[in-house]
């Protein structure tokens, strides 16, 4: 990590800064008379220390995010990548997810998000088609974006699907999964909560919410959700394996090993590694 331009510590600090900035930027845009959920276009600038890093990231953004690279230039001993991004329906959460996703992807290529901008104002008067017949299309596009690792676009499409049919627990669950993918755990948690409210026997939603709670070190609450998932589906290897991880994090090696053994018995071959490491 010594040769990184954008260090882990810098990323952690930048993450919090960008979350606050997105809220401020959105308030300024609304102040211009912009109507929520109208389409808006943004550009962004990234900084790194080597041309090849900027070019590699630019290629990735073009292929996965359908961005248009507008420049790769050396400035003051650093390399600046500029890109225009496809329009998306703008609200505060969509902007936050878009900005955090780009920050994260930039970090993966050792390029730091330096800023972004838009000319969105009261004249933006085009909105997404939210006719009920468009629901399958939004869902398919959301899944396609998610599978490509384009989590913010996935979240935006799932949001449109939810706006059309908010009673669908799968849309809330899937959007939560995408939010977890960009480390927005609290926002993801809210979506899992809604999915479970709509479908109280949604096993995968309990498992994902439990993993989410484990990540934030809410171990007791995670155990409750894992145990509920097992109550609903006693043959769910994923639930046993991850509950074992949580028990291990709590210092309960005996309980963890029992769950990992059960997960392996149910077909989770990956549990063997934990058993070998901790259950000799």
DAZI-V191743 format. One record per residue. RES is the residue in one letter. PSI is psi as a letter, one per 20 degrees, with the letter a starting at -180 (999 if undefined). Layout:
BEGIN
res=[RES & RES]
psi=[PSI & PSI]
END
This chain:
BEGIN
res=[X & X & X & X & X & X & X & X & X & X & X & X & X & X & X & X & X & X & X & X & X & X & X & X & X & X & X & X & X & X & X & X & X & X & X & X & X & X & X & X & X & X & X & X & X & X & X & X & X & X & X & X & X & X & X & X & X & X & X & X & X & X & X & X & X & X & X & X & X & X & X & X & X & X & X & X & X & X & X & X & X & X & X & X & X & X & X & X & X & X & X & X & X & X & X & X & X & X & X & X & X & X & X & X & X & X & X & X & X & X & X & X & X & X & X & X & X & X & X & X & X & X & X & X & X & X & X & X & X & X & X & X & X & X & X & X & X & X & X & X & X & X & X & X & X & X & X & X & X & X & X & X & X & X & X & X & X & X & X & X & X & X & X & X & X & X & X & X & X & X & X & X & X & X & X & X & X & X & X & X & X & X & X & X & X & X & X & X & X & X & X & X & X & X & X & X & X & X & X & X & X & X & X & X & X & X & X & X & X & X & X & X & X & X & X & X & X & X & X & X & X & X & X & X & X & X & X & X & X & X & X & X & X & X & X & X & X & X & X & X & X & X & X & X & X & X & X & X & X & X & X & X & X & X & X & X & X & X & X & X & X & X & X & X & X & X & X & X & X & X & X & X & X & X & X & X & X & X & X & X]
psi=[i & h & j & q & g & n & r & g & g & h & g & g & g & h & g & h & g & h & g & h & g & h & g & g & g & h & h & g & g & h & i & i & j & p & p & p & j & q & q & q & q & q & r & q & p & q & p & a & i & q & g & h & g & g & g & g & h & g & g & g & h & g & h & h & j & k & q & o & p & i & q & o & q & p & o & l & j & r & p & p & p & q & q & q & q & q & q & q & p & p & r & g & g & g & g & g & h & g & g & h & g & h & g & g & h & g & g & h & j & l & p & p & p & h & r & r & r & q & j & p & a & i & i & o & j & p & q & q & o & k & q & h & i & i & g & h & g & g & g & g & h & g & h & g & g & g & h & i & j & m & h & g & h & g & g & g & g & h & g & h & h & h & h & g & n & i & j & o & h & h & g & g & g & h & h & g & g & h & h & h & h & k & k & m & g & h & h & g & g & h & h & h & g & g & g & h & g & h & n & i & k & n & g & h & h & g & g & h & h & g & g & g & h & g & h & j & k & m & g & g & h & g & h & g & g & g & h & g & g & h & h & h & n & i & k & o & h & g & g & g & g & h & h & g & g & g & h & g & h & i & j & n & h & g & h & g & h & g & h & h & g & g & g & g & h & j & j & n & h & i & i & h & g & g & g & h & h & i & l & 999]
END
